[in-house]
Structure formats: C-alpha cells, structure tokens
Amino acid sequence: MSGIYIHIPFCRKACHYCNFHFSTQIEQIDAFVNALVKEIALQKDYLNDKVETLYFGGGTPSLLSAEHIDKILKAIHENFTIDPRFEFSLEANPDDIDLAKTKMWASKGINRLSIGIQSFQEEALSWMNRAHSTQQSHNAIRFAQEANIYNLSTDLIYGTPHLTDEALLKDIEILHQYQIPHISCYALTVEEKTTLHHLIQQNKIENIDTEKQARHFEIVVDALTKIGFEHYEISNFALPGHQSKHNSGYWKGLPYLGLGPSAHSFNQHSRQWNIANNALYIKSLEDNKVPFEKEQLETATQYNEYMMISLRLQEGFSLADIEKRFGVAYLEHTKTISNAFLQNGKIEATLQGFTITKNARFLADGIASEFFIVD
C-alpha cells in the first residue's frame, strides 16, 4: 500500500495558531497547479506499489476549482497505478463549502472530507482568527451529506482560553447528532513565529492553560468512547470501520509521496521534503527540477520514529517488530526502558508488546522521547 499527499499551499486568511506552509496570494493557484502537474510526472517512479490513498491537504484545498482538480487527477492517473477503491480525501474549510461544490467534489471521486470546524463556539473561532462562522460549520456538514459524502472527518481544537468544559461537550454532542464517523481532536499548541505566539508574548491575548488542556483531553476521550468511538491514535477517534486509511499509512510506516511546496515523502529508507516557498517551487518546476532535500535514515532515527508513532497508537509497539526491524540491541534497550514505565503505571503489556495506559495518553510524546537513542 502507498499513499500520495498533495499540499495545496493557499488560504484566504491566516489563522493565528497555524505554522503550516501557506500563502494568502491565491492568484498564484493557476501557476502552482501547472508546476504540480510537472512534479507529478517527474516523481512517477518514487512509489513501487499501487496507490490506495490520495489526500489533498494544506493550506486550503477547497480553494481549488473543478478545472484544477481535473488537471491534477489527470496527471495522477497518467503517472501512477490507482486502486479503484482508493480513499480520496480533501480538507475543506466551512466557509468554502456549498452544495454545488460538494456535489462537484463527489463527481470527481472525492469520497472523504476533512472539515476544519475547530469549534462551534463563536468566541473560540474569533480568538483563533478563523474565517468561518458557527452557522457555516453547520451548513458545511449538511451540504456534504446532501451530496452523499458521509465519510466525514471533523477537526476540533480544545484548550483555548474561552472554551469551557460545557462548550467542549456541546461541540462533541453536535457532531454526534450529525453522525460524524471520524473526529480529530487537537490541543492548541503555541508555535514560535506564529501570530498567536507574538500576541501572547506581547500580552495582547490570554495564554493557554496546560492544566485545562489536560482536563479537556480527558473530557474528549471519555465523551467519545462512551458513544462508540475507538481512540485509535492520540488525536484521532473513529467509529468502527472509519479510521483514516491515509493517515494510518503514515503511522504504520508505509511509503508515501508528498507533492507540492513543503510536502514530505518517505520510502522507508529515506525522507525528502520540498522547498517551502511557492515562488521558488514554481520556478524550479518550470525548469523541470523538483526542489527537495533528502535525508538517509539511520537505524537509530528509524527506531525513534517507530517509537514516537507506535506510542500514539492504540495497539502500541511490538517487541517482535522491534527485534525484526532493528535487532537484538534495540530490543533489549526497549525492554529496559519499558520496565521503568511499567512500574509507574504509564505503560501496560499487550499480546505483542506494550501500549500507553489511558491515564498517561496525554503524555505520549514525552514518554516516547525517553526511548529515543541519540548518537
């Protein structure tokens, strides 16, 4: 199984917390799509397997026109072997969604939408500088379902200053009423060099409360598991049969190709990433060159990434996999660290290895870092 991720690096408005690569100069979209089509052809030999997932992320992929999507898909089908049952996801902001657009997406084969709702609370949306309103979020879900796109994922952000425990539970209840089968929930993080970071540093807006975020995380986990959702990854919850196939491929270490500015690719031995500059990306592809850097992954790096990802997953890590992939020395190292976490109750045994206990899930990344091997 392989996947293709396409980064659409444009947004109408800059969210205060976002540190992804994007531009608000949406007049460059036509030139970008032309460059992207060239990159698709130049990267046609990167993947060896049939492509089972295609993901349009960003940025804001919902800014693409029908003609843009047609052009991209034509290039994809000309250069890759696509499984006819492939999962085709597109990220969309509520303010970009109307019934005509959702019907158009369905006609292009898009069978899964990831809608960036973030919150149904107007005050929280305003604090994040989101471009959409609560009403547009409701409309977006209805339009998607009217177009027969029921495989929906919605994003929620918790831990913002104005989001109360009661409001968070209300957000979850609204999504439950709409029968949304996949929900991604993220603690708001303050990344350096973002507008949010600068505003907090200047004491112009309230900082986040980490204790509140931890509490909100537990509220999310308890509320969603009670209504039948599987907590299959630290930030992701799905009804049975609705896990994200594309993202699961990342978490299982399967190969994927990233296309577009700032996109990353991985073939299990090396990682490469495109330049995070739209103008330079377009200029390079005009000269038929893909502007990327590449890193060969040492065994220690591969092990560290495996531990980071595995401890975010419901099934945890497998001792047999570690021995097979990395060798006996890595297996013994893992057992030694695991014993310490077993004693303090932060991990527990499974049939194959170990997983993080429910009470320690919010600390998953920190626990994983204790296993890292640094040369």
C-alpha positions as CSV (number, residue, x, y, z in Angstrom):
1,M,0.0,0.0,0.0
2,S,1.2,3.5,-0.9
3,G,-0.3,6.9,-0.5
4,I,0.0,10.3,-2.2
5,Y,-0.3,13.6,-0.3
6,I,-0.7,16.8,-2.2
7,H,-0.1,20.1,-0.4
8,I,-2.2,23.0,-1.6
9,P,-0.4,26.0,-0.1
10,F,-3.1,28.7,-0.1
11,C,-5.5,30.1,2.4
12,R,-7.9,33.0,2.3
13,K,-7.0,34.1,5.8
14,A,-4.1,33.3,8.2
15,C,-5.2,31.5,11.4
16,H,-3.3,32.9,14.4
17,Y,-2.0,29.5,15.6
18,C,-1.0,27.9,12.2
19,N,2.6,27.1,11.4
20,F,2.0,25.1,8.2
21,H,3.3,26.5,4.9
22,F,0.7,28.6,3.1
23,S,0.2,31.9,1.3
24,T,-2.8,34.2,1.0
25,Q,-1.8,35.1,-2.5
26,I,-4.4,32.9,-4.1
27,E,-3.9,34.4,-7.5
28,Q,-0.9,32.1,-7.8
29,I,-3.0,29.0,-7.8
30,D,-3.0,28.5,-11.6
31,A,0.8,28.7,-11.8
32,F,1.0,26.4,-8.8
33,V,-1.2,23.7,-10.4
34,N,0.9,23.8,-13.6
35,A,4.0,23.3,-11.5
36,L,2.4,20.5,-9.5
37,V,1.4,18.6,-12.7
38,K,5.1,18.7,-13.7
39,E,6.2,17.4,-10.3
40,I,3.7,14.6,-10.6
41,A,5.3,13.4,-13.8
42,L,8.9,13.8,-12.5
43,Q,8.1,11.8,-9.4
44,K,6.3,8.9,-11.1
45,D,8.9,6.4,-10.1
46,Y,9.0,7.2,-6.4
47,L,6.4,4.7,-5.4
48,N,6.6,1.0,-6.3
49,D,3.1,-0.1,-5.1
50,K,-0.4,0.6,-6.2
51,V,-1.7,3.9,-4.7
52,E,-4.6,3.2,-2.3
53,T,-5.0,6.7,-0.8
54,L,-4.9,10.2,-2.2
55,Y,-5.1,13.2,0.2
56,F,-5.4,16.9,-0.7
57,G,-4.2,18.8,2.3
58,G,-3.0,22.3,3.0
59,G,-3.4,25.2,3.2
60,T,-6.9,25.1,2.0
61,P,-7.6,22.5,-0.8
62,S,-11.2,23.6,-1.0
63,L,-10.0,26.7,-2.9
64,L,-9.3,24.5,-5.9
65,S,-11.7,24.8,-8.9
66,A,-13.2,21.9,-10.7
67,E,-10.7,22.5,-13.6
68,H,-7.8,22.5,-11.1
69,I,-8.9,19.1,-9.7
70,D,-9.4,17.7,-13.2
71,K,-5.9,18.7,-14.2
72,I,-4.3,17.2,-11.1
73,L,-6.3,14.0,-11.3
74,K,-5.4,13.5,-15.0
75,A,-1.7,13.8,-14.1
76,I,-2.1,11.4,-11.2
77,H,-3.8,8.7,-13.3
78,E,-1.4,9.1,-16.1
79,N,1.7,8.5,-13.9
80,F,0.5,6.1,-11.1
81,T,-1.5,2.9,-10.7
82,I,-4.5,3.8,-8.6
83,D,-6.6,1.2,-6.8
84,P,-10.2,1.6,-8.0
85,R,-11.4,1.5,-4.3
86,F,-8.9,4.2,-3.2
87,E,-9.7,6.6,-0.3
88,F,-9.7,10.1,-1.8
89,S,-9.7,12.8,1.0
90,L,-9.9,16.5,0.7
91,E,-9.5,19.1,3.5
92,A,-12.1,21.8,3.4
93,N,-12.9,24.9,5.5
94,P,-16.5,25.5,6.2
95,D,-16.6,28.9,4.6
96,D,-15.5,27.3,1.2
97,I,-18.3,24.8,1.2
98,D,-21.6,25.0,-0.6
99,L,-23.9,22.4,-2.1
100,A,-22.7,22.9,-5.7
101,K,-19.1,22.4,-4.5
102,T,-19.8,19.3,-2.5
103,K,-21.6,17.8,-5.5
104,M,-18.7,18.7,-7.7
105,W,-16.2,17.0,-5.3
106,A,-18.3,13.9,-5.3
107,S,-18.4,13.8,-9.1
108,K,-14.6,13.9,-9.1
109,G,-14.4,10.8,-6.9
110,I,-13.7,12.5,-3.6
111,N,-15.2,10.2,-1.1
112,R,-14.0,11.6,2.2
113,L,-14.0,15.2,3.5
114,S,-12.0,16.5,6.4
115,I,-13.8,19.7,7.6
116,G,-11.8,22.2,9.7
117,I,-14.6,23.1,12.1
118,Q,-12.3,23.6,15.2
119,S,-15.2,24.7,17.4
120,F,-18.9,25.6,17.2
121,Q,-18.3,28.4,19.7
122,E,-18.1,31.9,18.1
123,E,-15.8,33.3,20.8
124,A,-13.3,30.5,20.3
125,L,-13.3,30.9,16.5
126,S,-12.7,34.6,16.8
127,W,-9.8,34.0,19.2
128,M,-8.2,31.7,16.7
129,N,-8.9,34.2,13.8
130,R,-10.8,31.5,11.9
131,A,-12.5,32.8,8.7
132,H,-15.8,30.8,9.2
133,S,-18.8,31.1,11.5
134,T,-20.6,28.5,13.5
135,Q,-23.5,28.6,11.0
136,Q,-21.2,27.9,8.2
137,S,-19.9,24.8,10.0
138,H,-23.5,23.5,10.3
139,N,-24.1,24.2,6.7
140,A,-20.9,22.6,5.6
141,I,-21.8,19.3,7.2
142,R,-25.3,19.3,5.7
143,F,-24.0,20.2,2.3
144,A,-21.6,17.3,2.4
145,Q,-24.3,14.8,3.4
146,E,-26.7,16.1,0.8
147,A,-24.0,15.3,-1.8
148,N,-23.8,11.8,-0.4
149,I,-20.4,12.3,1.2
150,Y,-21.0,10.6,4.5
151,N,-17.4,9.6,5.2
152,L,-16.7,12.8,7.1
153,S,-13.9,13.8,9.5
154,T,-14.1,17.0,11.5
155,D,-11.4,18.7,13.5
156,L,-11.9,20.1,17.0
157,I,-9.4,22.2,18.9
158,Y,-9.6,22.2,22.7
159,G,-7.8,24.1,25.4
160,T,-8.4,27.6,24.1
161,P,-9.0,30.2,26.8
162,H,-12.7,30.8,26.0
163,L,-13.7,27.2,25.6
164,T,-15.4,25.9,28.7
165,D,-15.8,22.2,29.6
166,E,-19.5,22.5,28.9
167,A,-18.9,24.1,25.5
168,L,-16.5,21.3,24.6
169,L,-19.1,18.7,25.4
170,K,-21.6,20.6,23.4
171,D,-19.3,20.5,20.4
172,I,-19.0,16.8,20.7
173,E,-22.8,16.4,21.1
174,I,-23.4,18.4,17.9
175,L,-21.0,16.1,15.9
176,H,-22.7,13.1,17.4
177,Q,-26.1,14.4,16.3
178,Y,-24.8,14.7,12.7
179,Q,-23.5,11.1,12.9
180,I,-19.9,12.2,12.0
181,P,-17.9,9.0,11.9
182,H,-14.4,10.4,12.4
183,I,-13.2,13.2,14.8
184,S,-9.7,14.6,15.1
185,C,-9.2,16.5,18.4
186,Y,-6.1,18.6,19.0
187,A,-4.8,20.6,22.0
188,L,-4.0,24.1,20.8
189,T,-0.2,24.5,20.6
190,V,1.6,27.8,20.6
191,E,4.2,27.5,17.9
192,E,7.1,30.0,17.7
193,K,6.9,32.5,14.8
194,T,3.1,32.3,14.6
195,T,0.9,35.3,15.1
196,L,-0.5,33.6,18.2
197,H,2.9,33.3,19.8
198,H,3.6,37.0,19.2
199,L,0.3,38.2,20.6
200,I,0.8,36.1,23.7
201,Q,4.4,37.4,24.2
202,Q,3.1,40.9,23.9
203,N,0.3,40.2,26.5
204,K,-2.3,41.1,24.0
205,I,-4.3,37.9,24.4
206,E,-4.5,35.3,27.1
207,N,-2.1,32.4,27.1
208,I,-3.2,28.8,27.0
209,D,-3.6,26.8,30.3
210,T,-1.9,23.4,30.1
211,E,-3.8,22.0,33.0
212,K,-7.1,22.9,31.3
213,Q,-5.8,21.2,28.1
214,A,-5.1,18.0,30.0
215,R,-8.6,18.2,31.5
216,H,-10.1,18.8,28.1
217,F,-8.2,15.8,26.7
218,E,-9.8,13.5,29.3
219,I,-13.2,15.0,28.6
220,V,-12.8,14.3,24.9
221,V,-11.6,10.7,25.4
222,D,-14.4,9.9,27.9
223,A,-17.2,11.5,25.9
224,L,-16.2,9.9,22.6
225,T,-15.5,6.4,23.8
226,K,-18.9,6.4,25.6
227,I,-20.7,6.9,22.3
228,G,-18.8,4.2,20.5
229,F,-15.7,5.8,19.1
230,E,-12.3,4.0,19.0
231,H,-9.4,6.1,20.3
232,Y,-7.1,4.6,17.7
233,E,-4.5,7.4,17.7
234,I,-3.8,10.0,20.4
235,S,-5.6,12.8,18.5
236,N,-8.0,10.6,16.4
237,F,-11.3,8.9,17.1
238,A,-13.3,6.8,14.7
239,L,-16.5,4.7,14.7
240,P,-15.7,1.1,13.7
241,G,-14.6,0.9,10.0
242,H,-13.9,4.7,9.6
243,Q,-10.3,5.1,10.5
244,S,-8.3,7.3,8.2
245,K,-6.6,4.9,5.8
246,H,-4.2,7.6,4.6
247,N,-3.0,8.8,8.0
248,S,-2.9,5.2,9.2
249,G,-0.4,4.5,6.4
250,Y,1.8,7.2,7.9
251,W,1.5,5.8,11.4
252,K,2.3,2.2,10.2
253,G,5.5,3.4,8.4
254,L,4.2,2.7,4.8
255,P,5.6,4.6,1.8
256,Y,4.1,7.8,0.7
257,L,4.8,10.6,-1.8
258,G,4.3,14.2,-0.9
259,L,3.8,16.7,-3.7
260,G,3.7,20.5,-3.6
261,P,5.7,23.1,-1.6
262,S,6.8,21.8,1.9
263,A,5.4,18.3,1.3
264,H,7.4,15.4,2.7
265,S,7.9,11.9,1.1
266,F,9.0,8.7,2.8
267,N,10.1,5.3,1.2
268,Q,11.1,3.5,4.5
269,H,14.8,4.2,3.9
270,S,15.0,7.9,3.3
271,R,12.9,11.0,3.8
272,Q,12.7,14.1,1.5
273,W,10.9,17.4,1.6
274,N,10.2,20.0,-0.9
275,I,11.1,23.7,-0.6
276,A,8.6,25.7,1.5
277,N,8.4,28.6,-0.9
278,N,5.7,28.9,-3.6
279,A,7.6,31.1,-6.0
280,L,10.8,29.1,-5.8
281,Y,8.8,25.8,-6.2
282,I,7.1,27.1,-9.3
283,K,10.3,28.5,-10.8
284,S,12.1,25.2,-10.2
285,L,9.4,23.1,-11.8
286,E,9.4,25.5,-14.8
287,D,13.0,24.2,-15.3
288,N,11.7,20.6,-14.8
289,K,13.5,20.2,-11.4
290,V,11.9,19.1,-8.2
291,P,13.3,21.3,-5.4
292,F,13.8,19.0,-2.5
293,E,16.3,18.0,0.2
294,K,16.9,14.4,1.2
295,E,18.0,12.5,4.3
296,Q,19.0,8.9,4.5
297,L,17.5,7.5,7.7
298,E,20.0,5.8,10.1
299,T,18.7,2.9,12.1
300,A,18.5,5.0,15.3
301,T,16.4,7.6,13.5
302,Q,14.0,4.9,12.2
303,Y,13.7,3.3,15.7
304,N,13.0,6.7,17.3
305,E,10.3,7.4,14.7
306,Y,8.8,4.0,15.2
307,M,8.6,4.5,18.9
308,M,7.1,8.0,18.6
309,I,4.4,6.8,16.2
310,S,3.7,3.5,18.0
311,L,3.1,5.0,21.4
312,R,0.5,7.3,19.8
313,L,-1.4,4.3,18.5
314,Q,-4.0,2.2,20.4
315,E,-2.0,-1.0,19.7
316,G,1.3,0.4,20.9
317,F,4.6,-1.2,19.9
318,S,5.5,-4.8,19.1
319,L,8.6,-6.3,20.6
320,A,8.8,-8.8,17.7
321,D,8.7,-5.9,15.2
322,I,11.5,-4.1,17.0
323,E,13.7,-7.2,17.0
324,K,13.0,-7.9,13.3
325,R,13.5,-4.3,12.1
326,F,16.2,-3.1,14.4
327,G,17.9,-6.0,16.0
328,V,18.5,-7.5,19.5
329,A,20.4,-4.5,20.9
330,Y,17.3,-2.3,20.2
331,L,15.0,-4.9,21.7
332,E,17.0,-5.0,24.9
333,H,17.1,-1.2,25.1
334,T,13.3,-1.1,24.7
335,K,12.7,-3.7,27.4
336,T,14.9,-1.8,29.8
337,I,13.0,1.5,29.4
338,S,9.7,-0.3,29.3
339,N,10.3,-1.8,32.8
340,A,10.6,1.6,34.3
341,F,7.3,2.8,32.8
342,L,5.6,-0.4,33.8
343,Q,6.5,0.2,37.4
344,N,5.0,3.7,37.4
345,G,1.9,2.6,35.5
346,K,2.4,4.7,32.3
347,I,2.5,1.7,30.0
348,E,0.9,-1.8,30.1
349,A,1.5,-5.1,28.4
350,T,-0.3,-6.2,25.3
351,L,-0.1,-9.6,23.5
352,Q,2.6,-8.2,21.2
353,G,4.4,-5.6,23.4
354,F,3.3,-2.5,25.3
355,T,0.9,0.4,25.0
356,I,0.4,3.6,27.0
357,T,-2.2,3.4,29.7
358,K,-5.3,5.5,29.5
359,N,-4.2,7.9,32.2
360,A,-0.9,8.6,30.5
361,R,-2.1,9.2,26.9
362,F,-1.8,12.9,27.2
363,L,1.9,12.4,27.9
364,A,2.6,10.1,25.0
365,D,5.2,12.2,23.1
366,G,7.2,12.8,26.3
367,I,7.1,9.1,27.2
368,A,8.2,8.2,23.6
369,S,11.2,10.5,23.9
370,E,12.5,8.5,26.8
371,F,13.0,5.6,24.4
372,F,15.0,7.6,21.9
373,I,18.5,6.6,21.0
374,V,20.7,9.7,20.3
375,D,24.1,9.0,18.7
